[in-house]
Amino acid sequence: QVQLVESGGGLVQPGGSLRLSCAASGNIFSINAMGWYRQAPGKQRELVAAITSGGGTNYVDSVKGRFTVSRDNAKNTVLLQMNSLKPADTAVYYCNVDLSDPGGARFGYWGQGTQVTVSS
């Protein structure tokens, strides 16, 4: 089994910053991509940012230039630095990791979600 533990959400004023962290533990052979999704009330879950095992990144257009995704492979951790936050960024943020087992089969895991609220 694999567990993902997220931290770092909270309430912040517009223009402020937050840093989300997600640590994976358990029966991990190899981690492929790691990323963050978010879901606002009444909306579908969307990909916010992702990072490959090689360090390649991609972002949803609405966060480009404001958010930065990074990973620490030694700690099986993915981070999301969020700057210049806007009320539209308010959502539950979910960590997602794509793992491979020794046979090459791939599995996706989700974190429990952490609330980010941007409000004055």
Accessible surface in RSA format (square Angstrom, percent):
REM  Atomic radii and reference values for relative SASA: ProtOr
REM  Chains: A
REM  Algorithm: Lee & Richards
REM  Probe-radius: 1.40
REM  Slices: 20
REM RES _ NUM      All-atoms   Total-Side   Main-Chain    Non-polar    All polar
REM                ABS   REL    ABS   REL    ABS   REL    ABS   REL    ABS   REL
RES GLN A   1   162.89  91.1 125.89  92.0  37.00  88.1  55.39 117.9 107.50  81.5
RES VAL A   2    15.31  10.1   3.18   2.9  12.14  29.3   3.18   2.8  12.14  32.9
RES GLN A   3    86.54  48.4  82.59  60.4   3.95   9.4  51.05 108.7  35.49  26.9
RES LEU A   4    16.06   8.9   0.77   0.6  15.29  38.4   0.77   0.5  15.29  41.1
RES VAL A   5    93.82  61.7  89.78  81.3   4.04   9.7  90.15  78.3   3.67  10.0
RES GLU A   6    10.47   6.0   0.00   0.0  10.47  24.9   0.00   0.0  10.47   8.5
RES SER A   7    62.82  53.1  56.92  76.0   5.89  13.6  42.47  90.4  20.35  28.5
RES GLY A   8    34.10  42.1   0.00   N/A  34.10  42.1  22.15  60.8  11.95  26.8
RES GLY A   9    29.27  36.1   0.00   N/A  29.27  36.1   2.97   8.1  26.30  58.9
RES GLY A  10    29.78  36.7   0.00   N/A  29.78  36.7  29.56  81.1   0.21   0.5
RES LEU A  11   132.01  73.5  99.99  71.5  32.03  80.5 100.01  70.2  32.01  86.1
RES VAL A  12    22.54  14.8  17.74  16.1   4.80  11.6  22.54  19.6   0.00   0.0
RES GLN A  13   123.54  69.1 121.58  88.9   1.95   4.7  32.41  69.0  91.13  69.1
RES PRO A  14    61.79  45.0  39.63  36.1  22.16  80.6  40.10  33.1  21.69 134.8
RES GLY A  15    56.30  69.4   0.00   N/A  56.30  69.4  29.75  81.6  26.54  59.5
RES GLY A  16    21.57  26.6   0.00   N/A  21.57  26.6  20.83  57.2   0.74   1.6
RES SER A  17    58.51  49.4  39.37  52.5  19.15  44.1  22.94  48.8  35.58  49.8
RES LEU A  18    32.09  17.9  27.38  19.6   4.71  11.8  32.09  22.5   0.00   0.0
RES ARG A  19   139.03  58.4 126.21  64.3  12.82  30.5  36.32  49.6 102.70  62.2
RES LEU A  20     0.00   0.0   0.00   0.0   0.00   0.0   0.00   0.0   0.00   0.0
RES SER A  21    31.73  26.8  31.54  42.1   0.19   0.4  16.54  35.2  15.19  21.3
RES CYS A  22     0.20   0.1   0.05   0.1   0.15   0.4   0.15   0.4   0.05   0.0
RES ALA A  23    41.77  38.4  40.55  62.6   1.22   2.8  40.55  57.1   1.22   3.2
RES ALA A  24     6.12   5.6   0.02   0.0   6.10  13.9   0.02   0.0   6.10  16.2
RES SER A  25    56.64  47.9  52.86  70.5   3.78   8.7  42.61  90.7  14.04  19.7
RES GLY A  26    51.27  63.2   0.00   N/A  51.27  63.2  22.09  60.6  29.17  65.3
RES ASN A  27   124.13  85.6 103.46 100.0  20.68  49.8  21.81  52.5 102.33  98.9
RES ILE A  28    40.49  23.0  10.71   8.0  29.78  71.8  11.27   8.1  29.22  79.3
RES PHE A  29   132.33  66.2 100.36  62.2  31.97  83.2 104.65  63.4  27.68  79.2
RES SER A  30    41.40  35.0  35.44  47.3   5.96  13.7  17.77  37.8  23.64  33.1
RES ILE A  31    20.50  11.7   8.09   6.0  12.41  29.9   8.09   5.8  12.41  33.7
RES ASN A  32    30.55  21.1  30.05  29.0   0.51   1.2   9.38  22.6  21.17  20.5
RES ALA A  33    35.17  32.3  33.32  51.4   1.85   4.2  33.38  47.0   1.79   4.7
RES MET A  34     2.90   1.5   1.41   0.9   1.48   3.5   1.49   1.3   1.40   1.9
RES GLY A  35     3.36   4.1   0.00   N/A   3.36   4.1   2.26   6.2   1.10   2.5
RES TRP A  36     0.00   0.0   0.00   0.0   0.00   0.0   0.00   0.0   0.00   0.0
RES TYR A  37    58.39  27.3  58.39  33.2   0.00   0.0  21.35  16.0  37.04  45.7
RES ARG A  38    16.93   7.1  16.64   8.5   0.29   0.7   3.34   4.6  13.59   8.2
RES GLN A  39    65.01  36.4  60.93  44.5   4.07   9.7  12.10  25.8  52.91  40.1
RES ALA A  40    22.27  20.5  18.62  28.7   3.66   8.3  19.03  26.8   3.24   8.6
RES PRO A  41   121.13  88.3  93.32  85.1  27.80 101.1 105.61  87.2  15.51  96.4
RES GLY A  42    92.31 113.8   0.00   N/A  92.31 113.8  45.41 124.6  46.90 105.0
RES LYS A  43   143.66  70.1 131.03  80.4  12.63  30.1  82.18  74.0  61.48  65.5
RES GLN A  44   162.92  91.1 148.57 108.6  14.35  34.2  54.00 114.9 108.92  82.6
RES ARG A  45    91.09  38.2  65.74  33.5  25.34  60.3  23.82  32.6  67.26  40.8
RES GLU A  46    66.81  38.4  62.02  46.9   4.79  11.4  31.40  60.7  35.41  28.9
RES LEU A  47    58.80  32.7  49.96  35.7   8.85  22.2  49.96  35.1   8.85  23.8
RES VAL A  48     0.00   0.0   0.00   0.0   0.00   0.0   0.00   0.0   0.00   0.0
RES ALA A  49     0.00   0.0   0.00   0.0   0.00   0.0   0.00   0.0   0.00   0.0
RES ALA A  50    16.71  15.4  16.46  25.4   0.24   0.6  16.56  23.3   0.15   0.4
RES ILE A  51    11.33   6.4  11.19   8.3   0.14   0.3  11.33   8.2   0.00   0.0
RES THR A  52    67.27  47.8  67.21  68.1   0.07   0.2  61.41  82.5   5.86   8.9
RES SER A  53    70.60  59.7  52.52  70.1  18.08  41.6  20.00  42.6  50.60  70.9
RES GLY A  54    76.17  93.9   0.00   N/A  76.17  93.9  40.05 109.9  36.12  80.9
RES GLY A  55    40.47  49.9   0.00   N/A  40.47  49.9  22.34  61.3  18.13  40.6
RES GLY A  56    39.24  48.4   0.00   N/A  39.24  48.4  35.71  98.0   3.53   7.9
RES THR A  57    67.00  47.7  34.26  34.7  32.74  78.0  12.41  16.7  54.59  82.5
RES ASN A  58    77.70  53.6  72.70  70.3   5.00  12.0  37.84  91.1  39.86  38.5
RES TYR A  59    46.41  21.7  33.92  19.3  12.49  32.5  27.04  20.3  19.37  23.9
RES VAL A  60    42.26  27.8  32.45  29.4   9.80  23.6  40.86  35.5   1.39   3.8
RES ASP A  61   111.64  78.2  95.37  94.9  16.27  38.5  36.33  85.5  75.31  75.1
RES SER A  62    62.89  53.1  42.88  57.2  20.00  46.1  53.23 113.4   9.65  13.5
RES VAL A  63     0.00   0.0   0.00   0.0   0.00   0.0   0.00   0.0   0.00   0.0
RES LYS A  64   118.75  57.9  98.15  60.2  20.60  49.1  55.07  49.6  63.68  67.8
RES GLY A  65    87.70 108.2   0.00   N/A  87.70 108.2  43.94 120.6  43.76  98.0
RES ARG A  66    30.64  12.9  25.66  13.1   4.97  11.8  24.79  33.9   5.85   3.5
RES PHE A  67     6.27   3.1   0.00   0.0   6.27  16.3   0.00   0.0   6.27  18.0
RES THR A  68    74.97  53.3  73.80  74.8   1.17   2.8  45.75  61.5  29.22  44.2
RES VAL A  69     5.36   3.5   0.00   0.0   5.36  12.9   0.00   0.0   5.36  14.5
RES SER A  70    45.90  38.8  45.30  60.5   0.60   1.4  33.82  72.0  12.08  16.9
RES ARG A  71    40.58  17.0  12.67   6.5  27.91  66.5   9.07  12.4  31.51  19.1
RES ASP A  72    51.71  36.2  46.83  46.6   4.88  11.5  20.62  48.5  31.09  31.0
RES ASN A  73    91.51  63.1  73.14  70.7  18.37  44.2  35.45  85.3  56.06  54.2
RES ALA A  74   100.53  92.4  56.01  86.4  44.52 101.3  68.45  96.4  32.08  85.0
RES LYS A  75   148.64  72.5 131.34  80.6  17.30  41.2  83.73  75.4  64.92  69.1
RES ASN A  76    43.56  30.0  42.97  41.5   0.59   1.4   1.24   3.0  42.32  40.9
RES THR A  77    15.39  10.9  15.11  15.3   0.28   0.7   9.51  12.8   5.88   8.9
RES VAL A  78     0.00   0.0   0.00   0.0   0.00   0.0   0.00   0.0   0.00   0.0
RES LEU A  79    30.89  17.2  30.89  22.1   0.00   0.0  30.89  21.7   0.00   0.0
RES LEU A  80     0.00   0.0   0.00   0.0   0.00   0.0   0.00   0.0   0.00   0.0
RES GLN A  81    59.42  33.2  59.09  43.2   0.33   0.8  30.08  64.0  29.34  22.3
RES MET A  82     0.00   0.0   0.00   0.0   0.00   0.0   0.00   0.0   0.00   0.0
RES ASN A  83    58.52  40.4  58.52  56.5   0.00   0.0  14.96  36.0  43.56  42.1
RES SER A  84    59.36  50.2  55.04  73.5   4.32  10.0  19.12  40.7  40.24  56.4
RES LEU A  85     2.16   1.2   0.00   0.0   2.16   5.4   0.00   0.0   2.16   5.8
RES LYS A  86   101.96  49.7 101.43  62.2   0.54   1.3  54.82  49.3  47.14  50.2
RES PRO A  87    81.80  59.6  73.77  67.2   8.03  29.2  74.16  61.2   7.64  47.5
RES ALA A  88    86.60  79.6  56.69  87.5  29.91  68.0  69.47  97.8  17.13  45.4
RES ASP A  89     1.85   1.3   1.85   1.8   0.00   0.0   0.00   0.0   1.85   1.8
RES THR A  90    36.81  26.2  33.03  33.5   3.78   9.0  31.03  41.7   5.78   8.7
RES ALA A  91     1.70   1.6   0.96   1.5   0.73   1.7   1.70   2.4   0.00   0.0
RES VAL A  92    41.39  27.2  41.27  37.4   0.11   0.3  41.27  35.9   0.11   0.3
RES TYR A  93     0.00   0.0   0.00   0.0   0.00   0.0   0.00   0.0   0.00   0.0
RES TYR A  94    38.21  17.8  38.21  21.7   0.00   0.0  10.65   8.0  27.56  34.0
RES CYS A  95     0.00   0.0   0.00   0.0   0.00   0.0   0.00   0.0   0.00   0.0
RES ASN A  96    26.99  18.6  26.96  26.1   0.02   0.1   0.09   0.2  26.90  26.0
RES VAL A  97     0.00   0.0   0.00   0.0   0.00   0.0   0.00   0.0   0.00   0.0
RES ASP A  98    29.15  20.4  29.09  29.0   0.06   0.1  16.38  38.5  12.77  12.7
RES LEU A  99     7.42   4.1   7.42   5.3   0.00   0.0   7.42   5.2   0.00   0.0
RES SER A 100    19.45  16.4  17.05  22.8   2.40   5.5  10.47  22.3   8.97  12.6
RES ASP A 101    47.29  33.1  43.58  43.4   3.71   8.8  20.83  49.0  26.46  26.4
RES PRO A 102   106.69  77.8  76.25  69.5  30.44 110.6  76.59  63.2  30.10 187.1
RES GLY A 103    76.97  94.9   0.00   N/A  76.97  94.9  39.00 107.0  37.97  85.0
RES GLY A 104    48.71  60.1   0.00   N/A  48.71  60.1  30.91  84.8  17.79  39.9
RES ALA A 105    48.53  44.6  36.24  55.9  12.28  27.9  47.16  66.4   1.36   3.6
RES ARG A 106   152.74  64.1 124.00  63.2  28.75  68.4  47.39  64.8 105.36  63.9
RES PHE A 107    95.77  47.9  89.45  55.4   6.32  16.4  95.64  58.0   0.13   0.4
RES GLY A 108    55.22  68.1   0.00   N/A  55.22  68.1  19.82  54.4  35.39  79.3
RES TYR A 109    61.04  28.5  58.67  33.4   2.37   6.2  34.73  26.1  26.30  32.4
RES TRP A 110   116.26  46.7  90.25  43.7  26.02  61.1  65.28  34.8  50.99  82.7
RES GLY A 111     7.77   9.6   0.00   N/A   7.77   9.6   0.90   2.5   6.86  15.4
RES GLN A 112   116.88  65.4  81.54  59.6  35.33  84.1  68.56 145.9  48.32  36.6
RES GLY A 113    14.04  17.3   0.00   N/A  14.04  17.3   0.67   1.8  13.37  29.9
RES THR A 114    20.78  14.8  15.11  15.3   5.67  13.5   8.60  11.6  12.18  18.4
RES GLN A 115    86.98  48.6  77.39  56.6   9.59  22.8  49.37 105.1  37.60  28.5
RES VAL A 116     0.00   0.0   0.00   0.0   0.00   0.0   0.00   0.0   0.00   0.0
RES THR A 117    42.05  29.9  42.05  42.6   0.00   0.0  31.12  41.8  10.93  16.5
RES VAL A 118     4.35   2.9   0.00   0.0   4.35  10.5   0.00   0.0   4.35  11.8
RES SER A 119    55.41  46.8  48.19  64.3   7.22  16.6  20.32  43.3  35.10  49.2
RES SER A 120   126.36 106.8  66.37  88.6  59.99 138.2  47.65 101.5  78.71 110.3
END  Absolute sums over single chains surface
CHAIN  1 A     6265.0       4544.4       1720.6       3378.5       2886.5
END  Absolute sums over all chains
TOTAL          6265.0       4544.4       1720.6       3378.5       2886.5
